[in-house]
Amino acid sequence: MHRNYIFDFYGTLVDIHTDENQRLLWHDLTNLYARYGADYPQGELRKTYNDLCRKEKKSLQERLHCPYPEIDLYRVFYALFEQAPAHHRAELVFDESTPRLIGAVFRTLATRRFHVFDGTRETLKKLKALGCGVYLLSNAQHVFTQAELEMTGLLPLFDAAYISSDAGIKKPDPAFMNRLLTEQHLNRSECVMVGNEIGCDLKVAAGSGTRGILLNTPTNHLTKEEISAGLRPLLLAYPDFSWSVIEDGKIERLPKVEGLF
């Protein structure tokens, strides 16, 4: 029996689909910046956003020397104001809280589907009732994910939540998992990583010496052949890796799979 369960968020506990390529999104975001006095020609904001993301990633890679850096979009949304081609006087003040507001608007406009998978809340509560530790390890942006954890009501169910943009690194880098294990004083032999992606969630489990469970949810549902193909290189690299698959993606099967009752 494992005492600690470390969950991915998107695609594992919640189903989500976003589209950041909508012209209307960037049109509305350009107008939002204009209300704060930062003027961009239509079409220029998106280009600057992409350029800033690339520069942030390159800078982070050079500074941390890590294979999987994770930028913080808060810094990008702030820089978009500072680097606007022109500014005008505006009553609205752009301050340290404004990038979080812009991030919320951006995410709201981009999101096309978002809901908690059936059985998620009940399963997390059951694990807690059984005395298990429940943790979050998510490749995500704080400016988006903090609010979405709060919206779903899932945040209080975690003993701790680790978001990659806060750490500057992301899965499958074992350093991200090791930070959680070290700071929470967890024995890796008593931990299992639960996620919906082989190359991300199971790979970080294998690389950090924890067990892994693939929750094959509808967000990115894999055939048996795809699962086998995805696992093959992972098991070659980590022949002692302990893993299992919940093929129908139903999280409520987790306690039974783990022999908790």
N, C-alpha and C positions, 0 to 999 in steps of 0.2 A: 504493500500500500504506500502511495506517495502522500506526503503531508502538505505539499505546496503545489498549487496549480497556477501557471503563468500563461495568461491568455493574450493572443493577438486581439485587435479590436475590429478593424474594418474587414468585412468578409467572413469573420469568424463569429462575432457576437452581434454585429449589425450588418444588414444588407445595404449597400450604398452604390449609387451610380451618379457620377458628376460629369459635366461637360463644360470645360473651360475654354472651348473654342467658339462659343457663341459670339457673334458680332454685337448683339444687343448688350451682353454682359460688359464688354469693353467700352461700348458707347456710354452705358450708365456709369461705369467706374470713372471714365474721363470726366463726366459731368459732376460726379461726387468730388473729385479732386478740385475741380474748378470752384466749387462752393467754398472750399478752404483757401482759395486764392492761388492754386497751382494750375497753370494753363498748359494743356497739351493739345496739339492738333489731333483731330480724330485719326486713329490708327497708330499714333506715335506712342501712346501709353503702353500698349501691348508689346511693342518692340523694345521699349526701355525696360519693361518688366522682365522679358526674356534675357536681355543683356545683363541685367543686374543679377538674375539667378545664376547665370553662367559664371560671372565674376565672383560671386559669393562662394560657389562650389569650388572653383579653382583656388581661391584664397584659403578655404578651409582645408582642402587637400594638402596644400603646401605647409600649412601651420600644424596640422595634426598627423600628417603622414599616415593616413588611414585609408583602407580600400573602399569604404562605404561611408562617405561624409553625408551629413544631413544639414542643409542650410536652415536658417530660421526666417520664415517669410515676414515676420514682424519687421526685421531689418530692411527687407526689400520694400515693404509698404511705406516705411519711414523714408527710405532713400528716394522713392518715387516723388515724394513731396519736395525734398531738398533739391533734386536734380531736374525739376520741371524746367522746360525751356524759358518759361516766363512766369512771373508772379504778379498778382494784383492785390490791393488791399481788400481784406474780407473781414466781416464781423466774426465769422466762425474761426476759432483759434485751433490750429493744428498743434496738439501737444502729445505727450507720451502715451496717452490713452487712445489717441485717434487711430493709429495703425491697427489696434484690436477691433475698433468699430469697422474700419475698412475691410479687415479680414472677415468679419461676420457678414458684411454685405456681399463681398466677393463669393463666399461659400454659399450663401443663401441663393444668389443668382445662378451659381453653377450646379447646384444640387437638383437632380431629377428624381432620385429615389433614395429614401432613407427610412429604415425601420429596424427595430430590434427583432432578431429571429425568435420564433416561438420557442419557449422553454428556457430562454437564456436567464431571465431573472430568477426563475424558480431553481434552476440548476446551481447558480452561484450562491443563492441563499442556502441550498441544501449542503453544498460543500462547506460553507461557513458554519452551519449547524453541526456538521460532523467534526468540527475542530480543525479544518484544513485552512492553510493560508491561501489567499486568492490575490493574485497580482496581475497587473497589466504591463505588457511590453509591446509598444505600438510604434510602427513607422508612421509618423504623423506630424502635423503642424500644430503647435500649441494654440495658435490663433484660431484654428478651426476646432480642434478636438476637445479642448477644455469645455467649451460650451456644449458640444455634442454629448460628452459624458454626463454633463449636468442635465441636459434635455431628456436623455433616456432614463435617468434615475439610476444608472449603473455605478456612478462614481462612489457612493457610500459603501458599495459592496466590495471594493478593493482595499486591501491592506496598504497598498502603495501603487501608484501609477507612474510608469516611465514612458515618456514621449520623446521620440528621437530628436526632434528639433531642439529640445532642451539640452540634450546630451552632445549634439554635434556629430553623432555617429548613429548608424541604423543597422538593423538586421540585414544580412546574416552575419555581421561582424560579431564574433564572440565577446568582444570587449563591451558591447552594449548589454548583453546578458550578464556578463561577469560583474558589471557595475551593480545591477540589481541584486545579484547573489551576495556580493560583498557588503553592500550597504544595508541589506535586510538580514544579514547574518544567517544565510540559508545554506544548508548542506545540499550540494548539487545532486547527490544520490537520492535525495528525498523530494526532488522537483521534477515536474513534467511540463513541457511547453506544448500548448494547444493552439493550433492555427490552421489556416486553410491553404497555405502555400508551402510546397515542398522546398523550393529554392530559397525561401526566406525563413519560415518558421521552423521547419524540420532541420534545415541546415544550421541555424543558430543553436538549436538544441544539440545536434551532433558535435558541433565545434566547441561547445562549452561543457560537454559531458553530462547533459541531462537527458532524460527520456523525452520522446516526442510523440505527439498524437496528431495525425492529419484529420481535421474535421472537414469533410468533403461537402461543403455547403453549396447552395445554388449559385452564389455569387461567382464562383469560378469552378464549377463542378467538373471533375475529371473522370474519364473512363478508367476502367481497370488497367487497360493498356497504357494510358497516359501516366497513371500512378506508378506502374512498374518501370516505365522508361525514366520517370523523374527520380525514382529512388535508386536506380542502378548506379549512377556515378557517385551518389552520396554514400552508399554502402561500400563501394570500392575504396573511398577515401576514409571512411570510418566504419570498419568491419564489425566493431563491437557496439555500434549504435543500437539502442533499444527503441523500437517504434511500434505503432499500431495505427490502424485507419478505421474511422467511423464512416463507412462508405455512403450512408444516406445523409450524412451531415447533421444529424439530429443531436444537439448538444445534451438533451436529456438522457441519452444513452451513456454519457461519460461516467457517472458514478458506477454503473453496472460493469462497464468495460474495465474499470479500475478496481473492481472487487470491493467497493465500499459498502455494499449491502448485498 
